[in-house]
């Protein structure tokens, strides 16, 4: 109903033109990339005129997603995603748009698009993607402090609105003392990817995992902050009792983490019971979550947690740390277990679900229901469009 409402509204006035800017579309960058592709596709389906521009840093040529145009520009300096051609193109691109959505911070496309918007008097919404959280700011603190003072503060305070995806993210970011208006709207998944799930066992057959083995799934970037090493240590203890258990570590390598995790698995004596898959396609992610007996993410910091919603939407019970912003939803919906980010707590959680498959199935059903009613782009886009319209009015000096 929400998408139909937007479409009828758009017929009565000029179609809203939305430009998305993100430094890379590589699947190796995880959540922010999945989110922008999902929201752009849903916005286009709802009747908005959508474009997306990015650099070619590690970009996999998978073709355009139906419904909107993607423009890719060569990246010259990958550490900052510096792209002179993108910077030059932005002058015309932002003037085409009624509103620009800028995703993430601390990179050239963010700086250049915000500057272009200010020069053309085009409003922009900034989605920091957790990069203003105190945990994130504490990483490379001096470098970020200098960059913020000389460059990024103007980007942040010049936004027509800041888009946070959870109240936890907004509260943490407020310590930055930004001056822009803000709103909280969650991220989502594409409903069509989860309405009809793949045949049970599809992922297991692909990676030679038996149909009756108890499968634990960690899915995300192999970043230290997501603590895949803690997952390995917790699984090693659980699997000493559950001999049929197998652990899947799925996600792109980050700064040599893969080899360290493989060495740790060998050291723990579980190397033959751990499957490292590397990056997965969108279809493989759905299949992996559908086949998992439990999904686990003990992150030290997670401003939202798209991977958690993906697991819930596929019917997998979840175990998350209390540092994951979605933890309150996991508790509220009884879709899994929220645990402290230490081995003992994770061992208890894993043991409880793996030893009681009926409980896991009920958790998965409840999580799937919540995900498909509350956290799909089809449900979120109407609210997001309203926020965009307020941002446009704010830029016209009529108030946010």
BALOBA-1460 file (C-alpha; in Angstrom, 3 decimals):
// residues 400
<rec num="1" residu="x" x="0.000" y="0.000" z="0.000"/>
<rec num="2" residu="x" x="2.862" y="2.398" z="0.805"/>
<rec num="3" residu="x" x="4.403" y="2.176" z="-2.676"/>
<rec num="4" residu="x" x="0.988" y="2.663" z="-4.305"/>
<rec num="5" residu="x" x="0.453" y="5.763" z="-2.195"/>
<rec num="6" residu="x" x="3.768" y="7.234" z="-3.318"/>
<rec num="7" residu="x" x="3.052" y="6.438" z="-6.963"/>
<rec num="8" residu="x" x="-0.338" y="8.206" z="-6.832"/>
<rec num="9" residu="x" x="1.227" y="11.233" z="-5.148"/>
<rec num="10" residu="x" x="3.931" y="11.410" z="-7.790"/>
<rec num="11" residu="x" x="1.345" y="11.359" z="-10.560"/>
<rec num="12" residu="x" x="-0.172" y="14.524" z="-9.094"/>
<rec num="13" residu="x" x="3.108" y="16.451" z="-9.196"/>
<rec num="14" residu="x" x="6.541" y="16.373" z="-10.761"/>
<rec num="15" residu="x" x="8.433" y="13.137" z="-10.122"/>
<rec num="16" residu="x" x="11.070" y="13.501" z="-7.419"/>
<rec num="17" residu="x" x="14.605" y="13.117" z="-8.757"/>
<rec num="18" residu="x" x="16.982" y="11.487" z="-6.280"/>
<rec num="19" residu="x" x="20.730" y="11.110" z="-6.698"/>
<rec num="20" residu="x" x="22.674" y="8.681" z="-4.484"/>
<rec num="21" residu="x" x="26.440" y="9.074" z="-3.987"/>
<rec num="22" residu="x" x="28.605" y="6.372" z="-2.391"/>
<rec num="23" residu="x" x="32.387" y="5.895" z="-2.646"/>
<rec num="24" residu="x" x="32.227" y="2.299" z="-3.906"/>
<rec num="25" residu="x" x="29.684" y="-0.342" z="-4.859"/>
<rec num="26" residu="x" x="31.979" y="-3.261" z="-4.122"/>
<rec num="27" residu="x" x="30.306" y="-6.060" z="-2.181"/>
<rec num="28" residu="x" x="33.469" y="-6.160" z="-0.077"/>
<rec num="29" residu="x" x="32.232" y="-3.047" z="1.729"/>
<rec num="30" residu="x" x="29.178" y="-4.872" z="3.050"/>
<rec num="31" residu="x" x="26.166" y="-3.192" z="4.617"/>
<rec num="32" residu="x" x="26.361" y="0.365" z="3.215"/>
<rec num="33" residu="x" x="26.551" y="-0.965" z="-0.355"/>
<rec num="34" residu="x" x="23.739" y="-3.496" z="0.091"/>
<rec num="35" residu="x" x="21.600" y="-0.766" z="1.635"/>
<rec num="36" residu="x" x="22.044" y="1.802" z="-1.131"/>
<rec num="37" residu="x" x="21.326" y="-0.731" z="-3.877"/>
<rec num="38" residu="x" x="18.208" y="-1.980" z="-2.108"/>
<rec num="39" residu="x" x="16.801" y="1.441" z="-1.331"/>
<rec num="40" residu="x" x="17.521" y="2.820" z="-4.813"/>
<rec num="41" residu="x" x="15.751" y="-0.116" z="-6.467"/>
<rec num="42" residu="x" x="12.735" y="0.271" z="-4.166"/>
<rec num="43" residu="x" x="12.595" y="4.030" z="-4.748"/>
<rec num="44" residu="x" x="12.653" y="3.511" z="-8.510"/>
<rec num="45" residu="x" x="9.904" y="0.904" z="-8.198"/>
<rec num="46" residu="x" x="7.846" y="3.410" z="-6.202"/>
<rec num="47" residu="x" x="8.039" y="5.913" z="-9.061"/>
<rec num="48" residu="x" x="10.960" y="8.143" z="-8.118"/>
<rec num="49" residu="x" x="13.563" y="9.025" z="-10.741"/>
<rec num="50" residu="x" x="16.773" y="7.578" z="-9.294"/>
<rec num="51" residu="x" x="20.443" y="7.753" z="-10.227"/>
<rec num="52" residu="x" x="23.461" y="6.391" z="-8.403"/>
<rec num="53" residu="x" x="27.086" y="7.393" z="-8.889"/>
<rec num="54" residu="x" x="30.215" y="5.841" z="-7.444"/>
<rec num="55" residu="x" x="33.823" y="4.932" z="-8.220"/>
<rec num="56" residu="x" x="35.163" y="1.725" z="-9.730"/>
<rec num="57" residu="x" x="37.127" y="0.739" z="-6.597"/>
<rec num="58" residu="x" x="36.842" y="-3.081" z="-6.463"/>
<rec num="59" residu="x" x="33.557" y="-2.770" z="-8.350"/>
<rec num="60" residu="x" x="32.187" y="-6.040" z="-9.684"/>
<rec num="61" residu="x" x="30.591" y="-5.554" z="-13.106"/>
<rec num="62" residu="x" x="27.211" y="-7.132" z="-12.495"/>
<rec num="63" residu="x" x="25.235" y="-4.844" z="-14.792"/>
<rec num="64" residu="x" x="22.676" y="-2.225" z="-13.846"/>
<rec num="65" residu="x" x="19.897" y="-3.060" z="-11.444"/>
<rec num="66" residu="x" x="16.576" y="-2.625" z="-13.279"/>
<rec num="67" residu="x" x="14.822" y="0.677" z="-12.672"/>
<rec num="68" residu="x" x="17.645" y="3.127" z="-12.146"/>
<rec num="69" residu="x" x="20.891" y="4.274" z="-13.700"/>
<rec num="70" residu="x" x="24.328" y="3.614" z="-12.228"/>
<rec num="71" residu="x" x="27.320" y="5.711" z="-13.279"/>
<rec num="72" residu="x" x="30.817" y="4.550" z="-12.371"/>
<rec num="73" residu="x" x="33.921" y="6.752" z="-12.469"/>
<rec num="74" residu="x" x="37.583" y="5.691" z="-12.233"/>
<rec num="75" residu="x" x="39.143" y="5.846" z="-8.780"/>
<rec num="76" residu="x" x="42.686" y="7.269" z="-8.744"/>
<rec num="77" residu="x" x="43.534" y="7.075" z="-5.019"/>
<rec num="78" residu="x" x="41.715" y="4.211" z="-3.301"/>
<rec num="79" residu="x" x="42.419" y="5.258" z="0.288"/>
<rec num="80" residu="x" x="40.320" y="8.423" z="-0.226"/>
<rec num="81" residu="x" x="38.361" y="7.249" z="-3.283"/>
<rec num="82" residu="x" x="39.660" y="10.260" z="-5.160"/>
<rec num="83" residu="x" x="38.091" y="10.464" z="-8.615"/>
<rec num="84" residu="x" x="38.610" y="13.691" z="-10.600"/>
<rec num="85" residu="x" x="36.097" y="12.558" z="-13.219"/>
<rec num="86" residu="x" x="33.454" y="11.943" z="-10.584"/>
<rec num="87" residu="x" x="34.167" y="15.340" z="-9.073"/>
<rec num="88" residu="x" x="33.747" y="17.009" z="-12.456"/>
<rec num="89" residu="x" x="30.532" y="15.117" z="-13.227"/>
<rec num="90" residu="x" x="28.959" y="16.060" z="-9.896"/>
<rec num="91" residu="x" x="28.433" y="19.648" z="-10.989"/>
<rec num="92" residu="x" x="25.811" y="18.569" z="-13.536"/>
<rec num="93" residu="x" x="24.542" y="15.551" z="-11.602"/>
<rec num="94" residu="x" x="23.497" y="17.464" z="-8.479"/>
<rec num="95" residu="x" x="21.714" y="20.097" z="-10.576"/>
<rec num="96" residu="x" x="19.632" y="17.315" z="-12.115"/>
<rec num="97" residu="x" x="18.457" y="16.171" z="-8.673"/>
<rec num="98" residu="x" x="15.781" y="17.511" z="-6.349"/>
<rec num="99" residu="x" x="17.702" y="15.907" z="-3.507"/>
<rec num="100" residu="x" x="21.018" y="14.093" z="-3.098"/>
<rec num="101" residu="x" x="21.590" y="11.275" z="-0.600"/>
<rec num="102" residu="x" x="25.237" y="10.978" z="0.417"/>
<rec num="103" residu="x" x="26.333" y="7.701" z="1.994"/>
<rec num="104" residu="x" x="29.252" y="7.380" z="4.466"/>
<rec num="105" residu="x" x="31.977" y="9.834" z="5.508"/>
<rec num="106" residu="x" x="35.735" y="10.405" z="5.323"/>
<rec num="107" residu="x" x="36.078" y="10.095" z="1.537"/>
<rec num="108" residu="x" x="36.342" y="12.251" z="-1.582"/>
<rec num="109" residu="x" x="32.917" y="11.471" z="-3.146"/>
<rec num="110" residu="x" x="31.228" y="12.603" z="0.082"/>
<rec num="111" residu="x" x="33.284" y="15.796" z="0.231"/>
<rec num="112" residu="x" x="32.866" y="16.561" z="-3.477"/>
<rec num="113" residu="x" x="29.122" y="15.880" z="-3.630"/>
<rec num="114" residu="x" x="28.377" y="17.950" z="-0.526"/>
<rec num="115" residu="x" x="30.441" y="20.818" z="-1.935"/>
<rec num="116" residu="x" x="28.657" y="20.564" z="-5.292"/>
<rec num="117" residu="x" x="25.259" y="20.580" z="-3.577"/>
<rec num="118" residu="x" x="26.097" y="23.671" z="-1.565"/>
<rec num="119" residu="x" x="27.336" y="25.423" z="-4.700"/>
<rec num="120" residu="x" x="24.156" y="24.589" z="-6.622"/>
<rec num="121" residu="x" x="21.810" y="25.134" z="-3.646"/>
<rec num="122" residu="x" x="20.571" y="21.537" z="-3.876"/>
<rec num="123" residu="x" x="19.608" y="19.909" z="-0.551"/>
<rec num="124" residu="x" x="21.381" y="16.765" z="0.548"/>
<rec num="125" residu="x" x="20.658" y="14.118" z="3.157"/>
<rec num="126" residu="x" x="23.749" y="12.625" z="4.763"/>
<rec num="127" residu="x" x="23.716" y="8.998" z="5.933"/>
<rec num="128" residu="x" x="26.886" y="8.553" z="8.018"/>
<rec num="129" residu="x" x="26.438" y="4.755" z="8.182"/>
<rec num="130" residu="x" x="27.739" y="4.565" z="11.730"/>
<rec num="131" residu="x" x="30.835" y="6.644" z="11.029"/>
<rec num="132" residu="x" x="29.865" y="9.307" z="13.605"/>
<rec num="133" residu="x" x="29.442" y="6.745" z="16.371"/>
<rec num="134" residu="x" x="31.892" y="7.204" z="19.213"/>
<rec num="135" residu="x" x="33.360" y="3.742" z="18.593"/>
<rec num="136" residu="x" x="34.028" y="4.604" z="14.958"/>
<rec num="137" residu="x" x="35.460" y="8.029" z="15.802"/>
<rec num="138" residu="x" x="37.847" y="6.386" z="18.274"/>
<rec num="139" residu="x" x="39.470" y="4.479" z="15.392"/>
<rec num="140" residu="x" x="42.281" y="6.670" z="13.964"/>
<rec num="141" residu="x" x="41.055" y="9.406" z="16.310"/>
<rec num="142" residu="x" x="43.670" y="12.082" z="15.539"/>
<rec num="143" residu="x" x="43.373" y="11.683" z="11.770"/>
<rec num="144" residu="x" x="39.578" y="11.869" z="11.880"/>
<rec num="145" residu="x" x="39.627" y="14.827" z="14.256"/>
<rec num="146" residu="x" x="41.812" y="16.827" z="11.902"/>
<rec num="147" residu="x" x="39.791" y="15.784" z="8.855"/>
<rec num="148" residu="x" x="36.542" y="16.683" z="10.599"/>
<rec num="149" residu="x" x="37.756" y="20.119" z="11.634"/>
<rec num="150" residu="x" x="39.111" y="21.087" z="8.228"/>
<rec num="151" residu="x" x="36.758" y="19.249" z="5.833"/>
<rec num="152" residu="x" x="33.960" y="17.046" z="7.136"/>
<rec num="153" residu="x" x="32.364" y="19.416" z="9.676"/>
<rec num="154" residu="x" x="31.112" y="21.585" z="6.823"/>
<rec num="155" residu="x" x="29.745" y="18.499" z="5.061"/>
<rec num="156" residu="x" x="27.898" y="17.392" z="8.194"/>
<rec num="157" residu="x" x="26.529" y="20.773" z="9.222"/>
<rec num="158" residu="x" x="25.553" y="21.682" z="5.670"/>
<rec num="159" residu="x" x="23.160" y="18.743" z="5.329"/>
<rec num="160" residu="x" x="19.452" y="19.441" z="5.006"/>
<rec num="161" residu="x" x="19.080" y="16.415" z="7.296"/>
<rec num="162" residu="x" x="21.143" y="13.653" z="8.860"/>
<rec num="163" residu="x" x="19.766" y="10.141" z="8.372"/>
<rec num="164" residu="x" x="20.424" y="7.744" z="11.217"/>
<rec num="165" residu="x" x="19.241" y="4.156" z="11.044"/>
<rec num="166" residu="x" x="18.708" y="3.603" z="14.754"/>
<rec num="167" residu="x" x="18.190" y="5.662" z="17.904"/>
<rec num="168" residu="x" x="21.440" y="4.191" z="19.202"/>
<rec num="169" residu="x" x="23.325" y="5.580" z="16.212"/>
<rec num="170" residu="x" x="21.772" y="9.027" z="16.644"/>
<rec num="171" residu="x" x="22.495" y="9.178" z="20.368"/>
<rec num="172" residu="x" x="26.129" y="8.233" z="19.864"/>
<rec num="173" residu="x" x="26.565" y="10.751" z="17.032"/>
<rec num="174" residu="x" x="25.151" y="13.627" z="19.070"/>
<rec num="175" residu="x" x="28.446" y="13.878" z="20.920"/>
<rec num="176" residu="x" x="29.861" y="15.192" z="17.628"/>
<rec num="177" residu="x" x="27.708" y="18.314" z="18.197"/>
<rec num="178" residu="x" x="26.370" y="18.510" z="14.633"/>
<rec num="179" residu="x" x="23.887" y="21.294" z="13.831"/>
<rec num="180" residu="x" x="21.786" y="19.731" z="11.060"/>
<rec num="181" residu="x" x="18.238" y="18.417" z="11.566"/>
<rec num="182" residu="x" x="18.039" y="14.646" z="11.775"/>
<rec num="183" residu="x" x="15.683" y="11.700" z="11.476"/>
<rec num="184" residu="x" x="15.774" y="7.976" z="12.275"/>
<rec num="185" residu="x" x="14.608" y="5.498" z="9.625"/>
<rec num="186" residu="x" x="15.859" y="1.887" z="9.575"/>
<rec num="187" residu="x" x="17.425" y="0.045" z="6.671"/>
<rec num="188" residu="x" x="15.742" y="-2.895" z="5.004"/>
<rec num="189" residu="x" x="15.850" y="-5.841" z="2.657"/>
<rec num="190" residu="x" x="14.171" y="-6.342" z="-0.700"/>
<rec num="191" residu="x" x="10.912" y="-8.157" z="-0.116"/>
<rec num="192" residu="x" x="11.114" y="-10.073" z="-3.403"/>
<rec num="193" residu="x" x="14.358" y="-11.727" z="-2.259"/>
<rec num="194" residu="x" x="12.664" y="-13.314" z="0.770"/>
<rec num="195" residu="x" x="8.992" y="-13.970" z="-0.017"/>
<rec num="196" residu="x" x="9.912" y="-17.281" z="-1.664"/>
<rec num="197" residu="x" x="13.011" y="-18.771" z="-0.081"/>
<rec num="198" residu="x" x="15.318" y="-21.159" z="-1.975"/>
<rec num="199" residu="x" x="15.004" y="-24.899" z="-1.545"/>
<rec num="200" residu="x" x="16.296" y="-25.993" z="1.834"/>
<rec num="201" residu="x" x="19.816" y="-27.377" z="1.515"/>
<rec num="202" residu="x" x="20.800" y="-25.277" z="-1.514"/>
<rec num="203" residu="x" x="23.704" y="-23.612" z="0.298"/>
<rec num="204" residu="x" x="24.724" y="-26.772" z="2.147"/>
<rec num="205" residu="x" x="25.035" y="-28.741" z="-1.098"/>
<rec num="206" residu="x" x="27.090" y="-25.948" z="-2.649"/>
<rec num="207" residu="x" x="29.656" y="-26.137" z="0.186"/>
<rec num="208" residu="x" x="29.401" y="-29.868" z="0.971"/>
<rec num="209" residu="x" x="27.709" y="-29.472" z="4.341"/>
<rec num="210" residu="x" x="25.548" y="-32.429" z="5.363"/>
<rec num="211" residu="x" x="21.763" y="-31.979" z="5.695"/>
<rec num="212" residu="x" x="21.790" y="-33.085" z="9.328"/>
<rec num="213" residu="x" x="24.864" y="-31.172" z="10.481"/>
<rec num="214" residu="x" x="24.209" y="-28.262" z="12.830"/>
<rec num="215" residu="x" x="25.279" y="-25.176" z="10.894"/>
<rec num="216" residu="x" x="26.448" y="-21.969" z="12.586"/>
<rec num="217" residu="x" x="26.771" y="-18.942" z="10.292"/>
<rec num="218" residu="x" x="28.896" y="-15.824" z="10.660"/>
<rec num="219" residu="x" x="28.301" y="-13.527" z="7.686"/>
<rec num="220" residu="x" x="29.990" y="-10.167" z="7.250"/>
<rec num="221" residu="x" x="33.271" y="-8.469" z="6.535"/>
<rec num="222" residu="x" x="36.142" y="-10.238" z="8.284"/>
<rec num="223" residu="x" x="36.827" y="-7.095" z="10.284"/>
<rec num="224" residu="x" x="38.237" y="-7.241" z="13.831"/>
<rec num="225" residu="x" x="35.329" y="-5.152" z="15.121"/>
<rec num="226" residu="x" x="32.877" y="-7.897" z="14.110"/>
<rec num="227" residu="x" x="34.926" y="-10.414" z="16.145"/>
<rec num="228" residu="x" x="35.008" y="-13.474" z="13.884"/>
<rec num="229" residu="x" x="37.913" y="-14.678" z="16.037"/>
<rec num="230" residu="x" x="35.605" y="-14.776" z="19.050"/>
<rec num="231" residu="x" x="33.110" y="-16.790" z="16.994"/>
<rec num="232" residu="x" x="35.832" y="-19.347" z="16.253"/>
<rec num="233" residu="x" x="36.800" y="-19.644" z="19.919"/>
<rec num="234" residu="x" x="33.175" y="-19.982" z="21.022"/>
<rec num="235" residu="x" x="32.423" y="-22.556" z="18.343"/>
<rec num="236" residu="x" x="35.512" y="-24.586" z="19.298"/>
<rec num="237" residu="x" x="34.125" y="-25.015" z="22.805"/>
<rec num="238" residu="x" x="30.595" y="-25.821" z="21.658"/>
<rec num="239" residu="x" x="31.723" y="-28.251" z="18.969"/>
<rec num="240" residu="x" x="33.740" y="-30.314" z="21.431"/>
<rec num="241" residu="x" x="30.360" y="-31.541" z="22.663"/>
<rec num="242" residu="x" x="28.394" y="-31.302" z="19.410"/>
<rec num="243" residu="x" x="30.482" y="-33.352" z="17.007"/>
<rec num="244" residu="x" x="28.150" y="-32.779" z="14.048"/>
<rec num="245" residu="x" x="28.378" y="-28.971" z="14.223"/>
<rec num="246" residu="x" x="29.983" y="-26.958" z="11.423"/>
<rec num="247" residu="x" x="30.851" y="-23.255" z="11.308"/>
<rec num="248" residu="x" x="30.568" y="-21.173" z="8.144"/>
<rec num="249" residu="x" x="32.611" y="-17.957" z="8.021"/>
<rec num="250" residu="x" x="31.266" y="-16.012" z="5.045"/>
<rec num="251" residu="x" x="32.429" y="-12.610" z="3.904"/>
<rec num="252" residu="x" x="35.234" y="-10.695" z="2.245"/>
<rec num="253" residu="x" x="38.737" y="-10.595" z="3.663"/>
<rec num="254" residu="x" x="39.851" y="-7.387" z="5.334"/>
<rec num="255" residu="x" x="43.541" y="-6.536" z="5.726"/>
<rec num="256" residu="x" x="44.727" y="-10.120" z="5.871"/>
<rec num="257" residu="x" x="42.196" y="-11.267" z="8.457"/>
<rec num="258" residu="x" x="41.343" y="-14.435" z="6.524"/>
<rec num="259" residu="x" x="44.763" y="-16.043" z="6.880"/>
<rec num="260" residu="x" x="44.817" y="-15.182" z="10.595"/>
<rec num="261" residu="x" x="41.398" y="-16.733" z="11.120"/>
<rec num="262" residu="x" x="42.383" y="-19.868" z="9.211"/>
<rec num="263" residu="x" x="45.490" y="-20.164" z="11.384"/>
<rec num="264" residu="x" x="43.390" y="-19.698" z="14.522"/>
<rec num="265" residu="x" x="40.964" y="-22.422" z="13.416"/>
<rec num="266" residu="x" x="43.914" y="-24.785" z="12.945"/>
<rec num="267" residu="x" x="45.336" y="-23.827" z="16.337"/>
<rec num="268" residu="x" x="41.951" y="-24.548" z="17.974"/>
<rec num="269" residu="x" x="41.815" y="-27.949" z="16.265"/>
<rec num="270" residu="x" x="38.639" y="-27.189" z="14.289"/>
<rec num="271" residu="x" x="40.035" y="-26.371" z="10.845"/>
<rec num="272" residu="x" x="38.218" y="-29.332" z="9.263"/>
<rec num="273" residu="x" x="34.914" y="-28.138" z="10.739"/>
<rec num="274" residu="x" x="35.090" y="-24.523" z="9.521"/>
<rec num="275" residu="x" x="34.110" y="-23.482" z="5.988"/>
<rec num="276" residu="x" x="35.515" y="-20.179" z="4.730"/>
<rec num="277" residu="x" x="33.430" y="-19.163" z="1.723"/>
<rec num="278" residu="x" x="34.705" y="-15.683" z="0.870"/>
<rec num="279" residu="x" x="32.208" y="-13.139" z="-0.474"/>
<rec num="280" residu="x" x="28.732" y="-14.406" z="-1.345"/>
<rec num="281" residu="x" x="26.285" y="-13.248" z="-4.000"/>
<rec num="282" residu="x" x="22.903" y="-11.882" z="-2.945"/>
<rec num="283" residu="x" x="21.284" y="-15.222" z="-3.777"/>
<rec num="284" residu="x" x="23.925" y="-17.133" z="-1.797"/>
<rec num="285" residu="x" x="23.370" y="-14.886" z="1.234"/>
<rec num="286" residu="x" x="19.661" y="-15.748" z="1.262"/>
<rec num="287" residu="x" x="20.407" y="-19.456" z="0.831"/>
<rec num="288" residu="x" x="23.071" y="-19.447" z="3.563"/>
<rec num="289" residu="x" x="20.767" y="-17.766" z="6.074"/>
<rec num="290" residu="x" x="17.907" y="-20.107" z="5.170"/>
<rec num="291" residu="x" x="20.086" y="-23.181" z="5.733"/>
<rec num="292" residu="x" x="21.699" y="-21.972" z="8.971"/>
<rec num="293" residu="x" x="20.618" y="-23.371" z="12.322"/>
<rec num="294" residu="x" x="21.798" y="-20.132" z="13.909"/>
<rec num="295" residu="x" x="23.331" y="-16.847" z="12.729"/>
<rec num="296" residu="x" x="25.891" y="-15.145" z="14.993"/>
<rec num="297" residu="x" x="27.301" y="-11.591" z="15.032"/>
<rec num="298" residu="x" x="29.145" y="-10.552" z="18.230"/>
<rec num="299" residu="x" x="30.215" y="-7.115" z="16.941"/>
<rec num="300" residu="x" x="31.876" y="-4.548" z="19.177"/>
<rec num="301" residu="x" x="29.946" y="-1.918" z="17.234"/>
<rec num="302" residu="x" x="27.082" y="-2.070" z="14.747"/>
<rec num="303" residu="x" x="25.068" y="1.098" z="14.024"/>
<rec num="304" residu="x" x="22.314" y="-0.996" z="12.462"/>
<rec num="305" residu="x" x="23.105" y="-4.522" z="11.245"/>
<rec num="306" residu="x" x="21.733" y="-5.303" z="7.782"/>
<rec num="307" residu="x" x="23.176" y="-8.820" z="8.016"/>
<rec num="308" residu="x" x="20.998" y="-9.464" z="11.082"/>
<rec num="309" residu="x" x="17.823" y="-8.420" z="9.231"/>
<rec num="310" residu="x" x="18.836" y="-10.627" z="6.285"/>
<rec num="311" residu="x" x="19.194" y="-13.606" z="8.627"/>
<rec num="312" residu="x" x="15.852" y="-12.925" z="10.294"/>
<rec num="313" residu="x" x="14.101" y="-12.482" z="6.936"/>
<rec num="314" residu="x" x="15.355" y="-15.930" z="5.873"/>
<rec num="315" residu="x" x="14.045" y="-17.516" z="9.067"/>
<rec num="316" residu="x" x="17.311" y="-18.016" z="10.945"/>
<rec num="317" residu="x" x="17.452" y="-17.497" z="14.729"/>
<rec num="318" residu="x" x="20.139" y="-14.943" z="15.596"/>
<rec num="319" residu="x" x="22.696" y="-14.393" z="18.320"/>
<rec num="320" residu="x" x="23.976" y="-10.822" z="18.495"/>
<rec num="321" residu="x" x="26.044" y="-8.844" z="20.949"/>
<rec num="322" residu="x" x="24.455" y="-6.060" z="22.976"/>
<rec num="323" residu="x" x="26.562" y="-3.637" z="20.893"/>
<rec num="324" residu="x" x="24.451" y="-4.300" z="17.786"/>
<rec num="325" residu="x" x="21.827" y="-1.559" z="17.366"/>
<rec num="326" residu="x" x="19.180" y="-4.113" z="16.390"/>
<rec num="327" residu="x" x="19.629" y="-5.988" z="19.676"/>
<rec num="328" residu="x" x="16.513" y="-4.370" z="21.129"/>
<rec num="329" residu="x" x="14.455" y="-5.661" z="18.174"/>
<rec num="330" residu="x" x="15.881" y="-9.153" z="18.600"/>
<rec num="331" residu="x" x="14.802" y="-9.092" z="22.238"/>
<rec num="332" residu="x" x="11.414" y="-7.501" z="21.546"/>
<rec num="333" residu="x" x="10.502" y="-9.961" z="18.795"/>
<rec num="334" residu="x" x="12.060" y="-12.978" z="20.564"/>
<rec num="335" residu="x" x="13.943" y="-13.706" z="17.346"/>
<rec num="336" residu="x" x="17.101" y="-14.905" z="19.041"/>
<rec num="337" residu="x" x="19.520" y="-14.194" z="21.861"/>
<rec num="338" residu="x" x="21.265" y="-10.960" z="22.824"/>
<rec num="339" residu="x" x="24.513" y="-11.738" z="24.627"/>
<rec num="340" residu="x" x="27.511" y="-9.919" z="25.989"/>
<rec num="341" residu="x" x="30.428" y="-9.984" z="23.584"/>
<rec num="342" residu="x" x="32.458" y="-12.593" z="25.472"/>
<rec num="343" residu="x" x="33.074" y="-16.278" z="24.879"/>
<rec num="344" residu="x" x="31.112" y="-17.649" z="27.828"/>
<rec num="345" residu="x" x="27.939" y="-15.790" z="26.840"/>
<rec num="346" residu="x" x="28.240" y="-16.862" z="23.201"/>
<rec num="347" residu="x" x="28.869" y="-20.492" z="24.153"/>
<rec num="348" residu="x" x="25.716" y="-20.510" z="26.258"/>
<rec num="349" residu="x" x="23.694" y="-18.975" z="23.432"/>
<rec num="350" residu="x" x="25.005" y="-21.338" z="20.773"/>
<rec num="351" residu="x" x="24.500" y="-24.387" z="22.980"/>
<rec num="352" residu="x" x="20.940" y="-23.400" z="23.831"/>
<rec num="353" residu="x" x="19.826" y="-23.017" z="20.211"/>
<rec num="354" residu="x" x="21.798" y="-25.921" z="18.737"/>
<rec num="355" residu="x" x="20.619" y="-28.350" z="21.418"/>
<rec num="356" residu="x" x="17.007" y="-27.193" z="21.129"/>
<rec num="357" residu="x" x="16.189" y="-27.028" z="17.397"/>
<rec num="358" residu="x" x="12.486" y="-26.495" z="18.106"/>
<rec num="359" residu="x" x="13.265" y="-23.314" z="20.015"/>
<rec num="360" residu="x" x="15.486" y="-22.157" z="17.157"/>
<rec num="361" residu="x" x="12.717" y="-22.759" z="14.625"/>
<rec num="362" residu="x" x="10.239" y="-20.688" z="16.656"/>
<rec num="363" residu="x" x="12.766" y="-17.873" z="17.006"/>
<rec num="364" residu="x" x="13.338" y="-17.970" z="13.256"/>
<rec num="365" residu="x" x="9.604" y="-17.779" z="12.498"/>
<rec num="366" residu="x" x="9.135" y="-14.775" z="14.779"/>
<rec num="367" residu="x" x="12.176" y="-13.014" z="13.332"/>
<rec num="368" residu="x" x="11.036" y="-13.619" z="9.769"/>
<rec num="369" residu="x" x="7.611" y="-12.149" z="10.504"/>
<rec num="370" residu="x" x="9.110" y="-8.981" z="12.007"/>
<rec num="371" residu="x" x="11.670" y="-8.581" z="9.218"/>
<rec num="372" residu="x" x="9.114" y="-8.922" z="6.427"/>
<rec num="373" residu="x" x="6.631" y="-6.505" z="7.995"/>
<rec num="374" residu="x" x="8.925" y="-3.899" z="9.570"/>
<rec num="375" residu="x" x="12.256" y="-4.046" z="7.761"/>
<rec num="376" residu="x" x="11.647" y="-4.212" z="4.007"/>
<rec num="377" residu="x" x="12.385" y="-1.380" z="1.628"/>
<rec num="378" residu="x" x="8.810" y="-1.548" z="0.422"/>
<rec num="379" residu="x" x="7.668" y="-0.653" z="3.954"/>
<rec num="380" residu="x" x="10.422" y="1.926" z="4.523"/>
<rec num="381" residu="x" x="10.415" y="3.929" z="1.269"/>
<rec num="382" residu="x" x="7.140" y="5.836" z="1.976"/>
<rec num="383" residu="x" x="8.515" y="7.162" z="5.277"/>
<rec num="384" residu="x" x="11.852" y="7.959" z="3.661"/>
<rec num="385" residu="x" x="10.134" y="9.862" z="0.849"/>
<rec num="386" residu="x" x="8.300" y="11.977" z="3.408"/>
<rec num="387" residu="x" x="11.637" y="12.764" z="5.079"/>
<rec num="388" residu="x" x="13.085" y="13.744" z="1.681"/>
<rec num="389" residu="x" x="10.178" y="16.104" z="1.069"/>
<rec num="390" residu="x" x="10.775" y="17.786" z="4.446"/>
<rec num="391" residu="x" x="14.452" y="18.189" z="3.584"/>
<rec num="392" residu="x" x="13.555" y="19.830" z="0.267"/>
<rec num="393" residu="x" x="11.133" y="22.197" z="1.996"/>
<rec num="394" residu="x" x="13.809" y="22.981" z="4.582"/>
<rec num="395" residu="x" x="16.192" y="23.994" z="1.803"/>
<rec num="396" residu="x" x="13.442" y="26.273" z="0.475"/>
<rec num="397" residu="x" x="13.482" y="27.934" z="3.926"/>
<rec num="398" residu="x" x="10.011" y="26.689" z="4.818"/>
<rec num="399" residu="x" x="11.284" y="24.600" z="7.758"/>
<rec num="400" residu="x" x="12.126" y="20.926" z="8.246"/>
